[in-house]
Amino acid sequence: MAFVNYVSEESPDMYESLFRSPLKRVFVYGTLKSGQPNHELLISSSNGYAKFIGIGKTLNKYPLVIASKYNIPFLLKQPGVGHQVLGEVYDVDSKMMDKLDELEEHPRFYLRTEEDIIMAKDSKDVNVEKIGCVTKAWAYFLPKF
C-alpha cells in the first residue's frame, strides 16, 4: 500500500493557509481511508491541505458498527467496549478540517473528540503491533445509535 503527501502546485493558497493556521491531526477509520469512497475529499487540494502521517489504532477500545443501507462505519463513544480501531492519521489545515466537519456533520451528527492513537512504527506498515509513539488526533464518533 503506497501513500503520498497531497501537495499540489495548482493551489498556492494552500501554502498561505499552512502559515496562517497550525495543523491539526485527524484519525480516519472509515470512508475517508485510502481506497474508500470519501478519500477523494482528503486528496483534493481545493479542500485544503492533508498530509498522510501513518497507520494507527485507538489506544482505547471502541465499538465500530457498520450500519445503514450504505454500510457506513460508525465509531461509538463507549470507551472500553469493542476493539482498538485501525485507521489512518493525517495532518490537516483548518480549511480541510472544516471540510471534514461538514462531511461528518459535526456537531449535529458526529461529534469530534481528541483521542490517543498508537502509531505503527513504520508509516507504511499496517502491523500496529510494532508500536511507535502515541499521538493525539481528532476522531469522529456517533454519539447516539
N, CA, C and O atoms as CSV, one atom per row, in Angstrom:
chain,resi,resn,atom,element,x,y,z
A,1,MET,N,N,0.850,-1.165,0.000
A,1,MET,CA,C,0.000,0.000,0.000
A,1,MET,C,C,0.899,1.231,0.000
A,1,MET,O,O,1.726,1.382,0.899
A,2,ALA,N,N,0.757,2.107,-0.978
A,2,ALA,CA,C,1.600,3.299,-1.080
A,2,ALA,C,C,0.814,4.540,-0.693
A,2,ALA,O,O,-0.364,4.676,-1.023
A,3,PHE,N,N,1.477,5.431,0.002
A,3,PHE,CA,C,0.866,6.686,0.403
A,3,PHE,C,C,1.746,7.831,-0.064
A,3,PHE,O,O,2.969,7.705,-0.127
A,4,VAL,N,N,1.117,8.939,-0.389
A,4,VAL,CA,C,1.855,10.124,-0.806
A,4,VAL,C,C,1.366,11.317,-0.015
A,4,VAL,O,O,0.288,11.291,0.578
A,5,ASN,N,N,2.172,12.363,-0.014
A,5,ASN,CA,C,1.738,13.621,0.573
A,5,ASN,C,C,0.956,14.371,-0.489
A,5,ASN,O,O,1.393,14.473,-1.636
A,6,TYR,N,N,-0.201,14.895,-0.105
A,6,TYR,CA,C,-1.089,15.518,-1.069
A,6,TYR,C,C,-0.835,17.016,-1.140
A,6,TYR,O,O,-1.555,17.807,-0.531
A,7,VAL,N,N,0.198,17.402,-1.891
A,7,VAL,CA,C,0.528,18.806,-2.099
A,7,VAL,C,C,0.471,19.038,-3.601
A,7,VAL,O,O,1.079,18.301,-4.376
A,8,SER,N,N,-0.251,20.049,-3.998
A,8,SER,CA,C,-0.434,20.304,-5.419
A,8,SER,C,C,0.093,21.674,-5.788
A,8,SER,O,O,-0.059,22.633,-5.030
A,9,GLU,N,N,0.716,21.765,-6.958
A,9,GLU,CA,C,1.191,23.056,-7.448
A,9,GLU,C,C,0.027,23.932,-7.891
A,9,GLU,O,O,0.191,25.139,-8.071
A,10,GLU,N,N,-1.149,23.333,-8.067
A,10,GLU,CA,C,-2.313,24.075,-8.526
A,10,GLU,C,C,-2.859,25.012,-7.459
A,10,GLU,O,O,-3.664,25.890,-7.773
A,11,SER,N,N,-2.453,24.854,-6.234
A,11,SER,CA,C,-3.102,25.539,-5.130
A,11,SER,C,C,-2.124,26.342,-4.276
A,11,SER,O,O,-1.812,25.918,-3.164
A,12,PRO,N,N,-1.628,27.487,-4.753
A,12,PRO,CA,C,-0.708,28.286,-3.945
A,12,PRO,C,C,-1.357,28.818,-2.670
A,12,PRO,O,O,-0.658,29.082,-1.692
A,13,ASP,N,N,-2.697,28.982,-2.664
A,13,ASP,CA,C,-3.402,29.435,-1.458
A,13,ASP,C,C,-3.189,28.468,-0.301
A,13,ASP,O,O,-3.197,28.861,0.866
A,14,MET,N,N,-3.000,27.202,-0.641
A,14,MET,CA,C,-2.827,26.183,0.380
A,14,MET,C,C,-1.602,26.484,1.236
A,14,MET,O,O,-1.650,26.329,2.456
A,15,TYR,N,N,-0.514,26.910,0.617
A,15,TYR,CA,C,0.703,27.196,1.368
A,15,TYR,C,C,0.501,28.383,2.292
A,15,TYR,O,O,0.987,28.393,3.423
A,16,GLU,N,N,-0.218,29.379,1.807
A,16,GLU,CA,C,-0.526,30.538,2.645
A,16,GLU,C,C,-1.360,30.104,3.848
A,16,GLU,O,O,-1.137,30.571,4.965
A,17,SER,N,N,-2.310,29.219,3.619
A,17,SER,CA,C,-3.159,28.704,4.691
A,17,SER,C,C,-2.337,27.969,5.747
A,17,SER,O,O,-2.628,28.064,6.939
A,18,LEU,N,N,-1.307,27.235,5.308
A,18,LEU,CA,C,-0.465,26.491,6.246
A,18,LEU,C,C,0.257,27.421,7.210
A,18,LEU,O,O,0.465,27.077,8.373
A,19,PHE,N,N,0.637,28.587,6.731
A,19,PHE,CA,C,1.349,29.532,7.587
A,19,PHE,C,C,0.409,30.266,8.531
A,19,PHE,O,O,0.829,30.723,9.594
A,20,ARG,N,N,-0.853,30.381,8.153
A,20,ARG,CA,C,-1.807,31.118,8.980
A,20,ARG,C,C,-2.411,30.280,10.093
A,20,ARG,O,O,-2.791,30.829,11.128
A,21,SER,N,N,-2.511,28.989,9.919
A,21,SER,CA,C,-3.159,28.173,10.945
A,21,SER,C,C,-2.336,26.920,11.213
A,21,SER,O,O,-1.795,26.314,10.289
A,22,PRO,N,N,-2.246,26.539,12.470
A,22,PRO,CA,C,-1.498,25.317,12.789
A,22,PRO,C,C,-2.230,24.084,12.258
A,22,PRO,O,O,-3.453,24.086,12.112
A,23,LEU,N,N,-1.469,23.050,11.977
A,23,LEU,CA,C,-2.069,21.805,11.512
A,23,LEU,C,C,-2.729,21.073,12.667
A,23,LEU,O,O,-2.303,21.167,13.818
A,24,LYS,N,N,-3.775,20.347,12.328
A,24,LYS,CA,C,-4.480,19.513,13.300
A,24,LYS,C,C,-4.328,18.073,12.843
A,24,LYS,O,O,-4.311,17.789,11.645
A,25,ARG,N,N,-4.218,17.184,13.786
A,25,ARG,CA,C,-4.065,15.763,13.467
A,25,ARG,C,C,-5.442,15.107,13.531
A,25,ARG,O,O,-6.199,15.327,14.475
A,26,VAL,N,N,-5.760,14.297,12.517
A,26,VAL,CA,C,-7.059,13.635,12.462
A,26,VAL,C,C,-6.867,12.144,12.180
A,26,VAL,O,O,-5.992,11.746,11.410
A,27,PHE,N,N,-7.709,11.333,12.823
A,27,PHE,CA,C,-7.705,9.878,12.680
A,27,PHE,C,C,-8.939,9.489,11.870
A,27,PHE,O,O,-10.064,9.802,12.261
A,28,VAL,N,N,-8.731,8.805,10.739
A,28,VAL,CA,C,-9.862,8.356,9.924
A,28,VAL,C,C,-9.894,6.828,9.903
A,28,VAL,O,O,-8.854,6.178,9.802
A,29,TYR,N,N,-11.090,6.268,9.998
A,29,TYR,CA,C,-11.237,4.819,10.148
A,29,TYR,C,C,-12.244,4.215,9.174
A,29,TYR,O,O,-12.406,2.995,9.150
A,30,GLY,N,N,-12.914,5.020,8.384
A,30,GLY,CA,C,-13.982,4.500,7.528
A,30,GLY,C,C,-13.856,4.966,6.098
A,30,GLY,O,O,-12.868,4.676,5.423
A,31,THR,N,N,-14.857,5.688,5.637
A,31,THR,CA,C,-14.942,6.060,4.222
A,31,THR,C,C,-13.901,7.085,3.799
A,31,THR,O,O,-13.758,7.348,2.605
A,32,LEU,N,N,-13.167,7.675,4.745
A,32,LEU,CA,C,-12.109,8.632,4.402
A,32,LEU,C,C,-10.746,7.963,4.205
A,32,LEU,O,O,-9.806,8.602,3.733
A,33,LYS,N,N,-10.633,6.676,4.564
A,33,LYS,CA,C,-9.358,5.972,4.406
A,33,LYS,C,C,-9.019,5.788,2.927
A,33,LYS,O,O,-9.891,5.860,2.060
A,34,SER,N,N,-7.746,5.551,2.662
A,34,SER,CA,C,-7.277,5.275,1.296
A,34,SER,C,C,-8.082,4.133,0.696
A,34,SER,O,O,-8.320,3.113,1.342
A,35,GLY,N,N,-8.497,4.325,-0.557
A,35,GLY,CA,C,-9.253,3.290,-1.252
A,35,GLY,C,C,-10.741,3.298,-0.954
A,35,GLY,O,O,-11.481,2.485,-1.509
A,36,GLN,N,N,-11.197,4.192,-0.096
A,36,GLN,CA,C,-12.611,4.256,0.275
A,36,GLN,C,C,-13.289,5.433,-0.438
A,36,GLN,O,O,-12.605,6.326,-0.939
A,37,PRO,N,N,-14.625,5.441,-0.487
A,37,PRO,CA,C,-15.344,6.407,-1.325
A,37,PRO,C,C,-15.096,7.886,-1.019
A,37,PRO,O,O,-15.108,8.696,-1.946
A,38,ASN,N,N,-14.877,8.264,0.218
A,38,ASN,CA,C,-14.692,9.682,0.549
A,38,ASN,C,C,-13.231,10.106,0.654
A,38,ASN,O,O,-12.943,11.242,1.030
A,39,HIS,N,N,-12.306,9.205,0.325
A,39,HIS,CA,C,-10.887,9.558,0.413
A,39,HIS,C,C,-10.532,10.700,-0.539
A,39,HIS,O,O,-9.608,11.471,-0.283
A,40,GLU,N,N,-11.269,10.793,-1.625
A,40,GLU,CA,C,-11.038,11.866,-2.608
A,40,GLU,C,C,-11.087,13.241,-1.942
A,40,GLU,O,O,-10.362,14.152,-2.341
A,41,LEU,N,N,-11.932,13.390,-0.937
A,41,LEU,CA,C,-12.026,14.664,-0.218
A,41,LEU,C,C,-10.679,15.031,0.406
A,41,LEU,O,O,-10.292,16.199,0.398
A,42,LEU,N,N,-9.966,14.043,0.945
A,42,LEU,CA,C,-8.666,14.292,1.578
A,42,LEU,C,C,-7.560,14.589,0.572
A,42,LEU,O,O,-6.608,15.298,0.901
A,43,ILE,N,N,-7.663,14.070,-0.628
A,43,ILE,CA,C,-6.573,14.272,-1.583
A,43,ILE,C,C,-6.800,15.461,-2.513
A,43,ILE,O,O,-5.940,15.783,-3.332
A,44,SER,N,N,-7.946,16.106,-2.388
A,44,SER,CA,C,-8.233,17.272,-3.220
A,44,SER,C,C,-7.695,18.532,-2.551
A,44,SER,O,O,-8.187,18.942,-1.499
A,45,SER,N,N,-6.687,19.142,-3.161
A,45,SER,CA,C,-6.083,20.339,-2.572
A,45,SER,C,C,-7.055,21.514,-2.545
A,45,SER,O,O,-6.826,22.479,-1.816
A,46,SER,N,N,-8.132,21.456,-3.320
A,46,SER,CA,C,-9.128,22.532,-3.268
A,46,SER,C,C,-9.857,22.545,-1.924
A,46,SER,O,O,-10.464,23.551,-1.555
A,47,ASN,N,N,-9.797,21.432,-1.194
A,47,ASN,CA,C,-10.422,21.354,0.130
A,47,ASN,C,C,-9.480,21.779,1.248
A,47,ASN,O,O,-9.903,21.905,2.397
A,48,GLY,N,N,-8.218,21.999,0.929
A,48,GLY,CA,C,-7.222,22.342,1.940
A,48,GLY,C,C,-6.036,21.404,1.842
A,48,GLY,O,O,-5.824,20.746,0.824
A,49,TYR,N,N,-5.276,21.357,2.907
A,49,TYR,CA,C,-4.033,20.583,2.951
A,49,TYR,C,C,-4.221,19.351,3.821
A,49,TYR,O,O,-4.808,19.431,4.901
A,50,ALA,N,N,-3.722,18.207,3.351
A,50,ALA,CA,C,-3.714,16.972,4.133
A,50,ALA,C,C,-2.416,16.234,3.851
A,50,ALA,O,O,-2.028,16.067,2.694
A,51,LYS,N,N,-1.753,15.795,4.900
A,51,LYS,CA,C,-0.518,15.022,4.758
A,51,LYS,C,C,-0.680,13.717,5.534
A,51,LYS,O,O,-0.984,13.729,6.727
A,52,PHE,N,N,-0.477,12.599,4.849
A,52,PHE,CA,C,-0.542,11.291,5.496
A,52,PHE,C,C,0.615,11.164,6.476
A,52,PHE,O,O,1.771,11.384,6.114
A,53,ILE,N,N,0.301,10.806,7.725
A,53,ILE,CA,C,1.317,10.638,8.763
A,53,ILE,C,C,1.630,9.162,8.975
A,53,ILE,O,O,2.793,8.789,9.132
A,54,GLY,N,N,0.605,8.326,8.981
A,54,GLY,CA,C,0.851,6.905,9.166
A,54,GLY,C,C,-0.395,6.141,9.560
A,54,GLY,O,O,-1.497,6.686,9.641
A,55,ILE,N,N,-0.179,4.861,9.802
A,55,ILE,CA,C,-1.231,3.955,10.248
A,55,ILE,C,C,-1.242,3.983,11.773
A,55,ILE,O,O,-0.192,4.057,12.412
A,56,GLY,N,N,-2.431,3.924,12.339
A,56,GLY,CA,C,-2.534,3.901,13.791
A,56,GLY,C,C,-3.780,3.163,14.240
A,56,GLY,O,O,-4.627,2.781,13.432
A,57,LYS,N,N,-3.870,2.974,15.539
A,57,LYS,CA,C,-5.087,2.393,16.112
A,57,LYS,C,C,-5.382,3.111,17.416
A,57,LYS,O,O,-4.484,3.642,18.070
A,58,THR,N,N,-6.641,3.119,17.779
A,58,THR,CA,C,-7.045,3.792,19.007
A,58,THR,C,C,-6.410,3.105,20.206
A,58,THR,O,O,-6.314,1.879,20.248
A,59,LEU,N,N,-5.980,3.895,21.173
A,59,LEU,CA,C,-5.446,3.335,22.410
A,59,LEU,C,C,-6.568,2.642,23.181
A,59,LEU,O,O,-6.396,1.537,23.695
A,60,ASN,N,N,-7.712,3.307,23.252
A,60,ASN,CA,C,-8.889,2.724,23.906
A,60,ASN,C,C,-9.646,1.831,22.934
A,60,ASN,O,O,-9.540,1.975,21.716
A,61,LYS,N,N,-10.400,0.919,23.493
A,61,LYS,CA,C,-11.299,0.094,22.693
A,61,LYS,C,C,-12.609,0.852,22.514
A,61,LYS,O,O,-13.096,1.508,23.434
A,62,TYR,N,N,-13.173,0.748,21.301
A,62,TYR,CA,C,-14.467,1.351,20.991
A,62,TYR,C,C,-15.246,0.412,20.086
A,62,TYR,O,O,-14.647,-0.348,19.326
A,63,PRO,N,N,-16.584,0.450,20.156
A,63,PRO,CA,C,-17.378,-0.320,19.199
A,63,PRO,C,C,-17.354,0.351,17.825
A,63,PRO,O,O,-17.597,1.551,17.704
A,64,LEU,N,N,-17.064,-0.425,16.812
A,64,LEU,CA,C,-17.136,0.036,15.428
A,64,LEU,C,C,-18.282,-0.728,14.785
A,64,LEU,O,O,-18.224,-1.948,14.630
A,65,VAL,N,N,-19.326,0.005,14.415
A,65,VAL,CA,C,-20.537,-0.600,13.874
A,65,VAL,C,C,-20.642,-0.242,12.399
A,65,VAL,O,O,-20.438,0.911,12.016
A,66,ILE,N,N,-20.959,-1.230,11.575
A,66,ILE,CA,C,-21.202,-0.973,10.158
A,66,ILE,C,C,-22.702,-1.114,9.962
A,66,ILE,O,O,-23.267,-2.196,10.122
A,67,ALA,N,N,-23.340,0.007,9.610
A,67,ALA,CA,C,-24.801,0.014,9.554
A,67,ALA,C,C,-25.284,0.907,8.422
A,67,ALA,O,O,-24.485,1.500,7.697
A,68,SER,N,N,-26.548,0.991,8.285
A,68,SER,CA,C,-27.308,1.749,7.297
A,68,SER,C,C,-27.291,0.994,5.975
A,68,SER,O,O,-26.510,0.061,5.786
A,69,LYS,N,N,-28.147,1.405,5.081
A,69,LYS,CA,C,-28.210,0.725,3.782
A,69,LYS,C,C,-26.945,0.945,2.961
A,69,LYS,O,O,-26.733,0.271,1.953
A,70,TYR,N,N,-26.093,1.897,3.392
A,70,TYR,CA,C,-24.848,2.197,2.680
A,70,TYR,C,C,-23.619,1.546,3.321
A,70,TYR,O,O,-22.497,1.779,2.872
A,71,ASN,N,N,-23.817,0.735,4.362
A,71,ASN,CA,C,-22.712,0.075,5.074
A,71,ASN,C,C,-21.667,1.077,5.558
A,71,ASN,O,O,-20.471,0.896,5.328
A,72,ILE,N,N,-22.118,2.122,6.222
A,72,ILE,CA,C,-21.239,3.169,6.739
A,72,ILE,C,C,-20.692,2.741,8.096
A,72,ILE,O,O,-21.461,2.311,8.956
A,73,PRO,N,N,-19.371,2.849,8.310
A,73,PRO,CA,C,-18.818,2.540,9.632
A,73,PRO,C,C,-19.047,3.703,10.603
A,73,PRO,O,O,-18.808,4.864,10.269
A,74,PHE,N,N,-19.506,3.374,11.790
A,74,PHE,CA,C,-19.732,4.347,12.856
A,74,PHE,C,C,-18.897,3.952,14.061
A,74,PHE,O,O,-18.929,2.796,14.485
A,75,LEU,N,N,-18.165,4.879,14.609
A,75,LEU,CA,C,-17.415,4.648,15.843
A,75,LEU,C,C,-18.260,5.195,16.987
A,75,LEU,O,O,-18.615,6.374,16.994
A,76,LEU,N,N,-18.581,4.337,17.953
A,76,LEU,CA,C,-19.423,4.742,19.080
A,76,LEU,C,C,-18.555,5.163,20.254
A,76,LEU,O,O,-17.542,4.525,20.543
A,77,LYS,N,N,-18.947,6.234,20.931
A,77,LYS,CA,C,-18.170,6.769,22.060
A,77,LYS,C,C,-18.519,5.978,23.322
A,77,LYS,O,O,-19.195,6.479,24.221
A,78,GLN,N,N,-18.045,4.739,23.367
A,78,GLN,CA,C,-18.226,3.856,24.516
A,78,GLN,C,C,-16.866,3.239,24.843
A,78,GLN,O,O,-16.616,2.079,24.514
A,79,PRO,N,N,-15.975,4.021,25.498
A,79,PRO,CA,C,-14.623,3.529,25.783
A,79,PRO,C,C,-14.642,2.220,26.568
A,79,PRO,O,O,-15.446,2.033,27.481
A,80,GLY,N,N,-13.741,1.326,26.187
A,80,GLY,CA,C,-13.609,0.055,26.888
A,80,GLY,C,C,-14.459,-1.055,26.305
A,80,GLY,O,O,-14.312,-2.212,26.698
A,81,VAL,N,N,-15.347,-0.728,25.376
A,81,VAL,CA,C,-16.215,-1.720,24.743
A,81,VAL,C,C,-15.741,-1.900,23.299
A,81,VAL,O,O,-15.451,-0.918,22.616
A,82,GLY,N,N,-15.663,-3.126,22.841
A,82,GLY,CA,C,-15.273,-3.352,21.451
A,82,GLY,C,C,-13.801,-3.666,21.306
A,82,GLY,O,O,-13.242,-4.435,22.087
A,83,HIS,N,N,-13.173,-3.070,20.306
A,83,HIS,CA,C,-11.779,-3.350,19.966
A,83,HIS,C,C,-11.038,-2.048,19.684
A,83,HIS,O,O,-11.649,-1.002,19.469
A,84,GLN,N,N,-9.721,-2.134,19.690
A,84,GLN,CA,C,-8.944,-1.000,19.206
A,84,GLN,C,C,-9.212,-0.893,17.705
A,84,GLN,O,O,-9.228,-1.898,16.994
A,85,VAL,N,N,-9.419,0.319,17.242
A,85,VAL,CA,C,-9.836,0.540,15.856
A,85,VAL,C,C,-8.639,0.990,15.023
A,85,VAL,O,O,-7.931,1.927,15.390
A,86,LEU,N,N,-8.424,0.312,13.901
A,86,LEU,CA,C,-7.328,0.613,12.987
A,86,LEU,C,C,-7.758,1.709,12.015
A,86,LEU,O,O,-8.890,1.716,11.532
A,87,GLY,N,N,-6.840,2.634,11.735
A,87,GLY,CA,C,-7.158,3.700,10.791
A,87,GLY,C,C,-5.907,4.395,10.295
A,87,GLY,O,O,-4.794,3.900,10.469
A,88,GLU,N,N,-6.103,5.542,9.680
A,88,GLU,CA,C,-5.012,6.348,9.136
A,88,GLU,C,C,-4.998,7.700,9.825
A,88,GLU,O,O,-6.041,8.227,10.213
A,89,VAL,N,N,-3.798,8.255,9.971
A,89,VAL,CA,C,-3.628,9.548,10.635
A,89,VAL,C,C,-3.095,10.552,9.616
A,89,VAL,O,O,-2.158,10.270,8.869
A,90,TYR,N,N,-3.714,11.721,9.608
A,90,TYR,CA,C,-3.328,12.808,8.705
A,90,TYR,C,C,-3.154,14.087,9.499
A,90,TYR,O,O,-3.817,14.292,10.515
A,91,ASP,N,N,-2.261,14.946,9.035
A,91,ASP,CA,C,-2.205,16.328,9.498
A,91,ASP,C,C,-2.962,17.151,8.471
A,91,ASP,O,O,-2.719,17.031,7.270
A,92,VAL,N,N,-3.884,17.990,8.944
A,92,VAL,CA,C,-4.709,18.796,8.041
A,92,VAL,C,C,-4.711,20.249,8.498
A,92,VAL,O,O,-4.498,20.544,9.674
A,93,ASP,N,N,-4.954,21.147,7.555
A,93,ASP,CA,C,-5.086,22.556,7.919
A,93,ASP,C,C,-6.540,22.851,8.306
A,93,ASP,O,O,-7.402,21.975,8.232
A,94,SER,N,N,-6.794,24.080,8.713
A,94,SER,CA,C,-8.137,24.461,9.169
A,94,SER,C,C,-9.181,24.311,8.067
A,94,SER,O,O,-10.313,23.902,8.325
A,95,LYS,N,N,-8.794,24.644,6.845
A,95,LYS,CA,C,-9.736,24.533,5.725
A,95,LYS,C,C,-10.167,23.079,5.528
A,95,LYS,O,O,-11.350,22.802,5.334
A,96,MET,N,N,-9.205,22.150,5.577
A,96,MET,CA,C,-9.539,20.733,5.421
A,96,MET,C,C,-10.363,20.244,6.605
A,96,MET,O,O,-11.307,19.474,6.429
A,97,MET,N,N,-10.011,20.690,7.821
A,97,MET,CA,C,-10.785,20.273,8.995
A,97,MET,C,C,-12.230,20.745,8.862
A,97,MET,O,O,-13.155,20.018,9.224
A,98,ASP,N,N,-12.428,21.949,8.350
A,98,ASP,CA,C,-13.790,22.447,8.122
A,98,ASP,C,C,-14.537,21.559,7.129
A,98,ASP,O,O,-15.725,21.293,7.308
A,99,LYS,N,N,-13.843,21.099,6.080
A,99,LYS,CA,C,-14.466,20.202,5.093
A,99,LYS,C,C,-14.836,18.861,5.728
A,99,LYS,O,O,-15.901,18.306,5.456
A,100,LEU,N,N,-13.940,18.349,6.579
A,100,LEU,CA,C,-14.230,17.087,7.262
A,100,LEU,C,C,-15.422,17.252,8.201
A,100,LEU,O,O,-16.300,16.392,8.258
A,101,ASP,N,N,-15.445,18.366,8.938
A,101,ASP,CA,C,-16.578,18.641,9.831
A,101,ASP,C,C,-17.885,18.720,9.039
A,101,ASP,O,O,-18.925,18.238,9.487
A,102,GLU,N,N,-17.813,19.328,7.870
A,102,GLU,CA,C,-19.002,19.438,7.014
A,102,GLU,C,C,-19.452,18.052,6.549
A,102,GLU,O,O,-20.641,17.737,6.606
A,103,LEU,N,N,-18.518,17.230,6.094
A,103,LEU,CA,C,-18.852,15.876,5.648
A,103,LEU,C,C,-19.474,15.064,6.779
A,103,LEU,O,O,-20.481,14.383,6.583
A,104,GLU,N,N,-18.876,15.138,7.948
A,104,GLU,CA,C,-19.334,14.334,9.092
A,104,GLU,C,C,-20.484,14.996,9.856
A,104,GLU,O,O,-20.984,14.454,10.841
A,105,GLU,N,N,-20.892,16.176,9.383
A,105,GLU,CA,C,-21.972,16.935,10.013
A,105,GLU,C,C,-21.722,17.145,11.504
A,105,GLU,O,O,-22.619,16.999,12.334
A,106,HIS,N,N,-20.480,17.491,11.815
A,106,HIS,CA,C,-20.091,17.816,13.196
A,106,HIS,C,C,-20.586,19.221,13.519
A,106,HIS,O,O,-20.348,20.124,12.717
A,107,PRO,N,N,-21.243,19.456,14.613
A,107,PRO,CA,C,-21.545,18.548,15.726
A,107,PRO,C,C,-22.968,17.986,15.706
A,107,PRO,O,O,-23.393,17.389,16.695
A,108,ARG,N,N,-23.722,18.157,14.607
A,108,ARG,CA,C,-25.118,17.702,14.580
A,108,ARG,C,C,-25.244,16.181,14.511
A,108,ARG,O,O,-26.131,15.612,15.147
A,109,PHE,N,N,-24.376,15.515,13.751
A,109,PHE,CA,C,-24.494,14.075,13.569
A,109,PHE,C,C,-23.363,13.348,14.288
A,109,PHE,O,O,-23.601,12.565,15.208
A,110,TYR,N,N,-22.146,13.610,13.865
A,110,TYR,CA,C,-20.970,13.070,14.548
A,110,TYR,C,C,-20.423,14.120,15.498
A,110,TYR,O,O,-20.611,15.319,15.291
A,111,LEU,N,N,-19.744,13.662,16.540
A,111,LEU,CA,C,-19.001,14.555,17.425
A,111,LEU,C,C,-17.524,14.271,17.243
A,111,LEU,O,O,-17.106,13.116,17.175
A,112,ARG,N,N,-16.745,15.323,17.165
A,112,ARG,CA,C,-15.294,15.187,17.005
A,112,ARG,C,C,-14.646,15.348,18.371
A,112,ARG,O,O,-14.850,16.359,19.042
A,113,THR,N,N,-13.864,14.352,18.787
A,113,THR,CA,C,-13.140,14.431,20.054
A,113,THR,C,C,-11.687,14.032,19.833
A,113,THR,O,O,-11.368,13.283,18.909
A,114,GLU,N,N,-10.818,14.541,20.690
A,114,GLU,CA,C,-9.397,14.221,20.582
A,114,GLU,C,C,-9.126,12.913,21.316
A,114,GLU,O,O,-9.525,12.741,22.468
A,115,GLU,N,N,-8.450,12.004,20.641
A,115,GLU,CA,C,-8.198,10.661,21.168
A,115,GLU,C,C,-6.717,10.322,21.102
A,115,GLU,O,O,-5.970,10.898,20.311
A,116,ASP,N,N,-6.300,9.376,21.946
A,116,ASP,CA,C,-4.940,8.839,21.891
A,116,ASP,C,C,-4.887,7.758,20.814
A,116,ASP,O,O,-5.698,6.832,20.800
A,117,ILE,N,N,-3.919,7.897,19.917
A,117,ILE,CA,C,-3.748,6.952,18.813
A,117,ILE,C,C,-2.342,6.363,18.889
A,117,ILE,O,O,-1.357,7.096,18.980
A,118,ILE,N,N,-2.259,5.042,18.850
A,118,ILE,CA,C,-0.975,4.344,18.816
A,118,ILE,C,C,-0.546,4.257,17.352
A,118,ILE,O,O,-1.250,3.680,16.524
A,119,MET,N,N,0.599,4.829,17.048
A,119,MET,CA,C,1.088,4.829,15.670
A,119,MET,C,C,1.915,3.571,15.402
A,119,MET,O,O,2.617,3.076,16.283
A,120,ALA,N,N,1.819,3.064,14.171
A,120,ALA,CA,C,2.692,1.973,13.747
A,120,ALA,C,C,4.111,2.515,13.671
A,120,ALA,O,O,4.325,3.686,13.358
A,121,LYS,N,N,5.066,1.660,13.957
A,121,LYS,CA,C,6.467,2.091,13.941
A,121,LYS,C,C,6.885,2.580,12.556
A,121,LYS,O,O,7.629,3.553,12.429
A,122,ASP,N,N,6.405,1.907,11.535
A,122,ASP,CA,C,6.694,2.269,10.145
A,122,ASP,C,C,5.393,2.777,9.529
A,122,ASP,O,O,4.374,2.089,9.591
A,123,SER,N,N,5.412,3.955,8.943
A,123,SER,CA,C,4.179,4.568,8.426
A,123,SER,C,C,3.520,3.766,7.309
A,123,SER,O,O,2.356,4.006,6.990
A,124,LYS,N,N,4.235,2.822,6.712
A,124,LYS,CA,C,3.649,2.008,5.643
A,124,LYS,C,C,3.238,0.629,6.147
A,124,LYS,O,O,2.716,-0.178,5.378
A,125,ASP,N,N,3.466,0.355,7.412
A,125,ASP,CA,C,3.222,-0.970,7.978
A,125,ASP,C,C,1.867,-0.997,8.664
A,125,ASP,O,O,1.633,-0.238,9.605
A,126,VAL,N,N,0.978,-1.857,8.207
A,126,VAL,CA,C,-0.328,-1.966,8.845
A,126,VAL,C,C,-0.262,-2.795,10.129
A,126,VAL,O,O,-1.263,-2.909,10.836
A,127,ASN,N,N,0.898,-3.374,10.440
A,127,ASN,CA,C,1.073,-4.139,11.668
A,127,ASN,C,C,1.370,-3.176,12.812
A,127,ASN,O,O,2.523,-2.822,13.056
A,128,VAL,N,N,0.321,-2.758,13.506
A,128,VAL,CA,C,0.477,-1.775,14.577
A,128,VAL,C,C,1.026,-2.437,15.845
A,128,VAL,O,O,1.247,-1.767,16.853
A,129,GLU,N,N,1.244,-3.745,15.789
A,129,GLU,CA,C,1.862,-4.404,16.943
A,129,GLU,C,C,3.305,-3.924,17.096
A,129,GLU,O,O,3.853,-3.945,18.198
A,130,LYS,N,N,3.919,-3.490,15.993
A,130,LYS,CA,C,5.249,-2.873,16.063
A,130,LYS,C,C,5.020,-1.416,16.444
A,130,LYS,O,O,5.033,-0.527,15.593
A,131,ILE,N,N,4.813,-1.193,17.714
A,131,ILE,CA,C,4.344,0.104,18.204
A,131,ILE,C,C,5.398,1.184,18.073
A,131,ILE,O,O,6.566,0.991,18.410
A,132,GLY,N,N,4.957,2.314,17.577
A,132,GLY,CA,C,5.773,3.517,17.560
A,132,GLY,C,C,5.378,4.373,18.750
A,132,GLY,O,O,5.445,3.925,19.894
A,133,CYS,N,N,4.971,5.588,18.484
A,133,CYS,CA,C,4.605,6.516,19.551
A,133,CYS,C,C,3.086,6.596,19.690
A,133,CYS,O,O,2.338,6.070,18.866
A,134,VAL,N,N,2.658,7.262,20.743
A,134,VAL,CA,C,1.240,7.576,20.919
A,134,VAL,C,C,1.079,9.053,20.601
A,134,VAL,O,O,1.852,9.887,21.073
A,135,THR,N,N,0.076,9.372,19.802
A,135,THR,CA,C,-0.191,10.759,19.425
A,135,THR,C,C,-1.652,11.081,19.693
A,135,THR,O,O,-2.483,10.181,19.815
A,136,LYS,N,N,-1.953,12.338,19.783
A,136,LYS,CA,C,-3.341,12.795,19.905
A,136,LYS,C,C,-3.849,13.111,18.508
A,136,LYS,O,O,-3.134,13.706,17.700
A,137,ALA,N,N,-5.077,12.715,18.225
A,137,ALA,CA,C,-5.689,13.028,16.934
A,137,ALA,C,C,-7.194,13.153,17.127
A,137,ALA,O,O,-7.780,12.504,17.994
A,138,TRP,N,N,-7.804,13.991,16.313
A,138,TRP,CA,C,-9.253,14.139,16.330
A,138,TRP,C,C,-9.885,12.947,15.629
A,138,TRP,O,O,-9.401,12.495,14.591
A,139,ALA,N,N,-10.973,12.440,16.206
A,139,ALA,CA,C,-11.720,11.337,15.606
A,139,ALA,C,C,-13.207,11.665,15.703
A,139,ALA,O,O,-13.642,12.366,16.617
A,140,TYR,N,N,-13.968,11.156,14.762
A,140,TYR,CA,C,-15.415,11.408,14.729
A,140,TYR,C,C,-16.160,10.214,15.310
A,140,TYR,O,O,-15.942,9.071,14.909
A,141,PHE,N,N,-17.045,10.501,16.263
A,141,PHE,CA,C,-17.843,9.481,16.939
A,141,PHE,C,C,-19.325,9.746,16.726
A,141,PHE,O,O,-19.757,10.897,16.668
A,142,LEU,N,N,-20.092,8.685,16.611
A,142,LEU,CA,C,-21.543,8.789,16.581
A,142,LEU,C,C,-22.020,8.736,18.029
A,142,LEU,O,O,-21.841,7.713,18.690
A,143,PRO,N,N,-22.626,9.818,18.543
A,143,PRO,CA,C,-22.985,9.846,19.964
A,143,PRO,C,C,-24.195,8.982,20.313
A,143,PRO,O,O,-24.300,8.487,21.435
A,144,LYS,N,N,-25.109,8.797,19.357
A,144,LYS,CA,C,-26.317,8.007,19.630
A,144,LYS,C,C,-26.482,6.971,18.537
A,144,LYS,O,O,-26.322,7.264,17.352
A,145,PHE,N,N,-26.809,5.738,18.958
A,145,PHE,CA,C,-27.009,4.675,17.975
A,145,PHE,C,C,-28.217,3.865,18.378
A,145,PHE,O,O,-28.577,2.909,17.691
